[in-house]
Amino acid sequence: MNENTKLIWLETPTNPLMNIVDIAAVTALAQQRNVLVCVDNTFASPYLQNPLDLGAHIVMHSSTKYLGGHSDVIQGCLVLNDKSLRDELYFIQKSCGAVPGPLDCFLILRGIKTLHLRMQRHCENGEKIANYLRSHPKVDRVYWPGFADHPNHAIAKKQMRGFGGMLSFELKNDSAEELKRVVSATKIIALAESLGGVESLINHPATMTHASIPKEERVKNGLKDSLIRLSVGIEDADDLIEDLKQAIG
């Protein structure tokens, strides 16, 4: 890797609309042009998707999220299967001092031991809640790649082992007052940024996670002010549905 090296950065599926990128197709094109491909695999976790097997050169995880799974550590990681590239990145890490502490590493290792169990429950709960929201008379649209009519469903089914617990939806009444009321009314689901923990979280991307992006840019990319994002946890699915039911009304 040198100053002339080009890099494609894929976030899949780390956006509020749950869009899925065909990793194998992108990497095939990148290899023809000698371009490195880096994939942010945080939303899927290694349990649901393995970009290295699809041709990616670097995989990034915010290990704070699903790998840790308990919202009690801040850490990130890069995963590679090329030793020379790994050595170059490790040199940068060591030189800059970006090395996690022993307790942080312990917490991530602890979380990984239950990753498979948690991800199975995230997927199960995500499916139940996505279907519930889709049937709700006050909900306009639900974005979840597990739906057969999701524009990227075929890609997700091809490269993932499950559809995860991340989803988003829009209300038919998209007034600012109604949005604020709904996201503030849940009792089990906490109003907070972040994702991927055992607890369910709800947030409003336009005023929280994506507030720093100009509105015209958000709208151009399909992110409406009416969008609400859910990180579905591992609580009892019926309890979560009841919580959403009383919040939406």
N, C-alpha and C positions, 0 to 999 in steps of 0.2 A: 504494500500500500504506500503510495507516494502522493505528492501534491497534485498529480494529474488524475488520481483515481476518482472515478465517479461512483456515486452511491444513490440507489433508489431506496426510499424509506416507505414501507407499507405499514399502515395501521389497520389491522384486520382482526376482528371487527371492532375497533375501538372508537367508534363514533356514535352519537346518540341515535342515528337512524339505522344502526345495525347493518350497514352496508358491508358486503363481503367481497374481498379481492381474490381473484384466481391466482394464487401464489405460483403454481406450477407454470402457468402461461406467462406471467411476468418474468419469472426467472429464466425461462427459455429464451425470451427476447433479450434479456439483460446479458446472458452468456454470449450471445452473438455479437454484442457490442463491448464485451469485456467490462461490464458494469457490475458492481457488488450490490446485492439486495439485502436490506435489513428489514426485518419484520417485527413490529410490536405485537407480541402474542399475549399480552396481559389478559384481555377479556376471555380468551379461550383457555389459557393455561396449557401446560404440556399434556394434561390428561385428555383434552379434547382435540388438540391440533399440534402437529410437529413440523414446522416450516423447514427445518433442515432436511427432512426427508423429501420435501417438495422442491429442493434446489436452492433455498435461501442460504446466504453466507453467514449472516449474523441474526440471532433472535434475541430480542430484548423483552424483559419482563419487569414490570413494577412489582417486585416480589412482596411489597407491602400488601398487595391485594390477595389473589387466590393462593399463591404459594404460602404466604404467612397465614392468611385466612382468619385472623382474630383481631385485626385492626389495632395491633399493639407494637408495630415496628415500622420503621421507614428504611427501605432498602430497594435497590435495583440490581439487575444482573444482566450480563450478556452471555449468550450461549453460542459456541462455535464448534465446528468439527475440522477446522483448518489450524494446525499448530502454529504455522508461521504468522498467520493473521492474529491468532490468540496472543502470541508473544509480543507483537507490536502493540496491541491494545493493553496488555498487562503492563508493559513498560510505561505507557501513559498513565495508567491507574496508579502504579507505584510512585511515579515521579510527582504526580499531583497530590498524592496522599488520600485518594478517594477509596479508603479501605474500611469496610464495616467492622464494628467492634465485635468482640466474642459473644456478648449477650444477644446482639442482633442476629448473628449467625445461628446461635442456638435456637432462637425463636423461629427462624425460617425453617431450620431442619425439623423442629418439632411440628410445624405446620404441614410440611411435605408428607409426614407420616400418615396424615389423614386426608390428603388431597383427593384421593380417589373416592373416598366415601362422601366427602363434602360436595365434590363436583357432580356426583350422581344425584344428590339431593337438590343441588342448585338447578340441575336440568329438569328434574321432575317437578319441582315447584314452579320453575319458570314456565313450563308448558301449561300447567294448570292455571296460573295467573294470566298468562297471555290469552288463553281461551276464554277465561272469565271476562276479562276486560273487553275482548272483542264482542262479547254478547251483551255488554252493558248499554242500555239505551242512551246514556249521556256521554259515551265515548265515541269519538269520530273515527280515529284510526289507531291501530296498534302495530308497532314495528318489532318484529321478532323473526329471525331467519328460519325458525322451525315451521312457519306457515308455508304450505305448498305454493301459495300465490305470491310469496315474497319474491321480488325480482332477482335475488341472489340465492334462492333456496337450493337450486341444483348445485351451485358451486359449494355452498356450505355442506350439503350432504355428501359431496364428493371428497372434500378434504378435512372434514371434521367428524368426530365420533359422537357428537351430541351438539345441541344448540344453545346450551348455557342458560344462565339465569339473568342475563342482561336484556332489558327490553325498554321500550318507550312508547308513549301514547299521547294522543291529543284529545282534548275535550271538545264537544260540540259548542259549548259555551266557552269561548276562548278569551273572555274578558280578563283583564289583569286581576280584578277583584276575585273572580271565581278561581283562577289558578292559585292565587295566594291562599285562598280559603282551603282548597283541597290539599295542597302540599303541607299545610299547617295543621290539618285535622286528623291525620293518622296518629294512632296511639302506640301501635307495635312497631310500625315502620318509622324510622327516625328521619327527620329532615336534615340531611347532611351531604356534603360532597364525599368523595372516595367511593369505593365499591369493593366487591369481592370478599367481604367478610362473612362470618356466620350470621350476622344480623342483617336484616333488610334495611335498605336506605332508599329514600326518595329525594329527588332534587329537580330544580328548574334550571336547565342548562343556560338559558338566555341570561339569567341574572346570577348564576353561580359558576359552574365549570367553564362556560364559554363566554362569560361577561366581557372579557378583554378583547374579544373579536368584534369588530364593527358590525352593526346590525345588517348593513347591506351585504357584507361577506357571509354572514350567517344565513340570511335569506337565500342568497345565490346558491348556497350549498344545501338548501332544503331544510335548514334548521329554523323552524318557526318559533316565535315567542311563545306559542301555545304548547310547545312540547314539554312533556314531563318524563323524566328518566327514572327507572327502577332498577336497583341492584337487589335481586331476589335472594334472600338468605336461606337458611336451612330450618327455619321455624316450621311449625305445622302449617301446611298450605291452607287448610280451612280457616285457621285463625287469621292468616294474612288476607285471605279473600274477604272475610268479615270486616277486617280493618279498612280495606279499600271500599267496601260497600257502604260503611257508615261515613267514610270521608267524602266520597263522591256524591252520596245521597241518592 
